[in-house]
């Protein structure tokens, strides 16, 4: 019982990180009809920025403030990518747009380490919010959670709660959902779809920036590649038909990995992929996905 509960708690940080990354992916996919392969490298750039700001520029700057500044930069990058590149190629088919984002990925992958390593001559790990553990008792079992993981969970919960509230209760959210449903009809109804998609790309950039800066990984150009993969798998597992469905996938995947480690730590990820594959074979549109039916 203690092992089961502890593995669940150990999954919370990854659930938070994958949820923010997956939400960015599904926002872009629903509004721009393309997968943003460059998202992970945008988050990597922001993580490099936040880490170097705290570790080398001014150690007195709170790490949370550094993350916020990195998220702001990532928001601007995302907005500019849509306004300057994706929108200019709006007549390109979705596969062409994916190739564009792949090119952007390669640019960030090659330049990010060069920019920051040339400044510091050292690539440390992303700082943690705290290095302390919190011990507690649940269902009669002695458990613990790192303060860093708890902070990540709180940040992700707050950000996603604000985002879902905006999607449901604000005019911007209505306009975004209209754009995601049918961009042409949304334009006919007076929605400024250019602004909507630009802000969507910006929010996706900010979310992956916060996710990347919360990983506590060693800084390198491919540090968020696994996060991007699992976030995309979470979208597939949950389904792309709604904004909240991928969050369910983000909860399940870390649990699959951690509980599979009971069987075999070495093959836990492979077991997880097999489980996801079997689920997709049974539910091709995801656990909460729906088949789109177009009327002729």
VENCOR-V471885 format. One record per backbone hydrogen bond with DSSP energy under -1.0 kcal/mol. CO is the residue of the C=O (numbers start at 1). NH is the residue of the N-H. Records with the same first field share a line. If there is no record, write none. Layout:
CO = NH / NH
//
This chain:
1 = 5
2 = 6
3 = 7
4 = 8
5 = 9
6 = 10
9 = 12
11 = 15
12 = 16
13 = 17
14 = 18
15 = 19
16 = 20
17 = 21
18 = 22
19 = 23
20 = 24
21 = 25
22 = 26
23 = 27
24 = 28
25 = 29
26 = 30
27 = 31
28 = 32
29 = 33
35 = 37
36 = 39
38 = 42
39 = 43
40 = 44
41 = 45
42 = 46
43 = 47
44 = 48
45 = 49
46 = 50
47 = 51
48 = 52
49 = 53
50 = 54
51 = 55
52 = 56 / 57
53 = 58
58 = 61
62 = 66
63 = 67
64 = 68
65 = 69
66 = 70
67 = 71
68 = 72
69 = 73
70 = 74
71 = 75
72 = 76
73 = 77
74 = 78
75 = 79
76 = 80
77 = 81
78 = 82
79 = 83
80 = 84
81 = 85 / 86
82 = 87
85 = 89
87 = 90
89 = 92
93 = 97
94 = 98
95 = 99
96 = 100
97 = 101
98 = 102
99 = 103
100 = 104
101 = 105
102 = 106
103 = 107
104 = 108
105 = 109
106 = 110
107 = 111
108 = 112
111 = 115
112 = 116
113 = 117
114 = 118
116 = 120
117 = 121
124 = 219
132 = 147
134 = 145
136 = 143
138 = 141
141 = 138
143 = 136
145 = 134
146 = 150
147 = 151
148 = 152
149 = 153
150 = 154
151 = 155
152 = 156
153 = 157
154 = 158
155 = 159
156 = 160
157 = 161
158 = 162
159 = 163
160 = 164
161 = 165
162 = 166
163 = 167
164 = 168
165 = 169
166 = 170
170 = 174
171 = 175
172 = 176
173 = 177
174 = 178
175 = 179
176 = 180
177 = 181
178 = 182
182 = 186
183 = 187
184 = 188
185 = 189
186 = 191
187 = 190
191 = 193
192 = 196
193 = 197
194 = 198
195 = 199
196 = 200
197 = 201
198 = 202
199 = 203
200 = 204
201 = 205
202 = 206
203 = 207
204 = 208
205 = 209
206 = 210
207 = 211
208 = 212
209 = 213
212 = 215
217 = 126
220 = 223
222 = 225
224 = 228
225 = 229
226 = 230
227 = 231
228 = 232
229 = 233
230 = 234
231 = 235
232 = 236
233 = 237
234 = 238
235 = 239
237 = 287
238 = 288
244 = 247
245 = 248 / 249
246 = 250
247 = 251
248 = 252
249 = 253
252 = 256
253 = 257
254 = 258
255 = 259
256 = 260
257 = 261
259 = 262
260 = 264
267 = 271
268 = 272
269 = 273
270 = 274
271 = 275
272 = 276
273 = 277
274 = 278
275 = 279
276 = 280
277 = 281
278 = 282
279 = 283
283 = 286
//
